[in-house]
Amino acid sequence: MMKPWSEVARRFPMIKFLQGIASEIIPDFPDALTPTVIIYKDKECVQQVQGLDDWGGGKTNVDTIEWHLAELGIIETDQ
């Protein structure tokens, strides 16, 4: 995992985070769409995010990820 994702996983141990190599999971998966994050809640896909733009672009950090997950109702945060 990218460092911010590892920290988010430590902050929220009740959430399952999985990581894989895109080309090993989906043959010929375009590098331009990585990272792709698929977010499930209660067995339903609530969002699929491709690339870093939705997470803050090159400024993606633990707080931007936490905020986005809170906006989706995945976690509760004091931010």
MARBANU-892866 format. One line per 8 residues: their letters; for each residue x, y, z of N, C-alpha, C. Coordinates in nm, 3 decimals. Atoms other than C-alpha are relative to their C-alpha. Layout:
A> X:Y:Z:X:Y:Z:X:Y:Z ~ ... $
END
This chain:
MMKPWSEV> 0.083:-0.119:0.000:0.000:0.000:0.000:0.087:0.124:0.000 ~ -0.069:-0.127:-0.011:0.100:0.357:-0.042:0.002:0.039:0.147 ~ -0.015:-0.036:-0.140:0.215:0.508:0.285:-0.127:0.061:0.060 ~ 0.122:-0.053:-0.064:-0.101:0.719:0.343:-0.106:-0.108:0.024 ~ 0.100:0.106:-0.016:-0.319:0.412:0.290:0.035:-0.090:0.117 ~ -0.043:0.082:-0.114:-0.114:0.214:0.540:-0.038:0.066:0.132 ~ 0.035:-0.073:-0.121:-0.168:0.485:0.799:-0.151:0.000:0.023 ~ 0.147:0.005:-0.013:-0.544:0.499:0.729:-0.043:-0.137:0.049 $
ARRFPMIK> 0.032:0.137:-0.043:-0.557:0.121:0.769:0.031:-0.018:0.149 ~ -0.033:0.009:-0.143:-0.385:0.155:1.109:-0.101:0.079:0.084 ~ 0.095:-0.083:-0.076:-0.625:0.433:1.218:-0.138:-0.066:0.010 ~ 0.135:0.057:0.006:-0.933:0.233:1.122:0.009:-0.152:-0.019 ~ -0.020:0.145:0.013:-0.865:-0.136:1.196:-0.129:-0.076:-0.026 ~ 0.126:0.068:0.027:-1.236:-0.215:1.160:-0.032:-0.007:-0.149 ~ 0.019:0.000:0.146:-1.207:-0.156:0.784:0.102:-0.095:-0.062 ~ -0.090:0.092:0.070:-1.059:-0.419:0.555:0.056:0.072:-0.123 $
FLQGIASE> -0.068:-0.058:0.114:-0.803:-0.278:0.310:0.075:-0.111:-0.071 ~ -0.070:0.100:0.080:-0.676:-0.497:0.029:0.081:0.070:-0.108 ~ -0.089:-0.058:0.101:-0.397:-0.430:-0.217:0.040:-0.107:-0.098 ~ -0.046:0.095:0.100:-0.295:-0.593:-0.540:0.066:0.073:-0.115 ~ -0.063:-0.055:0.121:-0.096:-0.538:-0.856:-0.106:-0.006:-0.110 ~ 0.112:-0.010:0.095:-0.348:-0.417:-1.114:0.013:-0.098:-0.116 ~ -0.017:0.086:0.117:-0.200:-0.608:-1.407:-0.009:-0.149:0.034 ~ 0.015:0.140:-0.041:-0.206:-0.932:-1.205:-0.145:-0.033:0.031 $
IIPDFPDA> 0.140:0.021:-0.031:-0.571:-0.885:-1.109:-0.084:0.007:-0.127 ~ 0.071:-0.020:0.127:-0.699:-0.756:-1.444:0.104:0.016:-0.109 ~ -0.100:-0.010:0.106:-0.479:-0.831:-1.745:-0.021:0.126:-0.084 ~ 0.000:-0.120:0.085:-0.390:-0.521:-1.951:-0.070:0.120:0.065 ~ 0.059:-0.115:-0.068:-0.529:-0.285:-1.686:0.089:0.121:-0.024 ~ -0.083:-0.116:0.033:-0.412:0.065:-1.788:0.065:0.064:0.122 ~ -0.072:-0.064:-0.110:-0.146:0.220:-1.565:-0.060:0.136:0.034 ~ 0.057:-0.133:-0.023:-0.319:0.558:-1.606:-0.117:-0.004:0.098 $
LTPTVIIY> 0.114:0.012:-0.091:-0.611:0.427:-1.398:0.039:-0.045:0.140 ~ -0.045:0.039:-0.133:-0.397:0.336:-1.101:0.039:0.123:0.080 ~ 0.068:0.106:-0.073:-0.445:0.353:-0.821:-0.150:0.005:-0.025 ~ 0.145:0.008:0.003:-0.803:0.234:-0.846:-0.043:-0.050:0.138 ~ 0.050:0.035:-0.132:-0.989:0.222:-0.518:-0.149:-0.029:-0.014 ~ 0.140:0.040:0.004:-1.317:0.034:-0.496:-0.047:-0.009:0.144 ~ 0.045:-0.012:-0.138:-1.513:0.113:-0.183:-0.136:-0.068:0.015 ~ 0.124:0.073:-0.029:-1.778:-0.122:-0.047:-0.047:0.034:0.140 $
KDKECVQQ> 0.060:-0.011:-0.132:-2.016:-0.072:0.242:-0.122:-0.090:0.001 ~ 0.111:0.095:-0.012:-2.256:-0.346:0.352:-0.020:-0.077:-0.131 ~ -0.001:0.084:0.120:-2.166:-0.556:0.045:-0.041:0.073:-0.128 ~ 0.036:-0.080:0.118:-2.258:-0.272:-0.194:0.117:0.090:-0.038 ~ -0.103:-0.092:0.047:-2.008:-0.083:-0.408:-0.057:0.142:0.006 ~ 0.049:-0.138:-0.014:-2.050:0.282:-0.307:0.078:0.097:-0.087 ~ -0.076:-0.086:0.089:-1.774:0.428:-0.522:0.122:-0.074:-0.052 ~ -0.123:0.048:0.061:-1.492:0.342:-0.757:0.077:0.124:-0.043 $
VQGLDDWG> -0.082:-0.117:0.029:-1.214:0.599:-0.777:0.124:-0.046:-0.075 ~ -0.117:0.035:0.080:-0.950:0.580:-1.047:0.094:0.120:-0.005 ~ -0.098:-0.107:-0.004:-0.632:0.784:-1.015:-0.002:0.070:0.135 ~ -0.015:-0.069:-0.128:-0.537:1.026:-0.741:-0.080:0.130:0.010 ~ 0.065:-0.131:-0.002:-0.740:1.335:-0.837:-0.105:0.013:0.110 ~ 0.105:-0.008:-0.102:-1.037:1.257:-0.609:0.055:-0.007:0.142 ~ -0.060:0.012:-0.133:-0.799:1.193:-0.319:0.088:0.119:0.034 ~ -0.084:-0.117:-0.025:-0.611:1.522:-0.354:0.118:0.011:-0.094 $
GGKTNVDT> -0.111:-0.005:0.097:-0.382:1.458:-0.651:0.132:-0.037:0.065 ~ -0.134:0.025:-0.055:-0.014:1.472:-0.567:0.009:0.033:0.148 ~ 0.002:-0.036:-0.142:-0.109:1.607:-0.224:-0.082:-0.098:0.083 ~ 0.076:0.101:-0.072:-0.296:1.292:-0.126:0.072:-0.034:0.129 ~ -0.059:0.037:-0.129:-0.239:1.224:0.241:-0.107:-0.069:0.084 ~ 0.090:0.073:-0.089:-0.399:1.047:0.533:-0.129:0.078:0.024 ~ 0.117:-0.081:-0.031:-0.633:1.336:0.608:-0.096:0.009:-0.119 ~ 0.091:-0.007:0.115:-0.768:1.364:0.251:-0.072:-0.132:-0.021 $
IEWHLAEL> 0.063:0.131:0.012:-0.834:0.991:0.241:-0.107:-0.017:0.108 ~ 0.095:0.010:-0.111:-1.001:1.000:0.582:-0.125:0.085:-0.028 ~ 0.113:-0.090:0.031:-1.219:1.296:0.475:-0.091:-0.062:-0.105 ~ 0.079:0.060:0.109:-1.329:1.121:0.155:-0.080:-0.120:0.051 ~ 0.070:0.116:-0.055:-1.417:0.801:0.341:-0.114:0.044:0.091 ~ 0.106:-0.052:-0.087:-1.617:1.006:0.593:-0.115:0.055:-0.084 ~ 0.105:-0.052:0.088:-1.807:1.182:0.312:-0.087:-0.112:-0.057 ~ 0.074:0.116:0.053:-1.910:0.838:0.183:-0.074:-0.076:0.110 $
GIIETDQ> 0.067:0.069:-0.111:-2.030:0.732:0.529:0.069:-0.128:0.041 ~ -0.074:0.121:-0.034:-1.764:0.464:0.560:0.053:0.007:0.142 ~ -0.056:-0.021:-0.133:-1.610:0.610:0.874:-0.061:0.127:0.060 ~ 0.033:-0.125:-0.068:-1.685:0.878:1.132:0.133:0.065:0.036 ~ -0.124:-0.071:-0.028:-1.421:1.146:1.180:-0.030:0.132:0.068 ~ 0.011:-0.130:-0.064:-1.363:1.461:1.381:0.047:0.112:-0.093 ~ -0.051:-0.103:0.093:-1.224:1.642:1.075:-0.110:0.094:-0.042 $
END
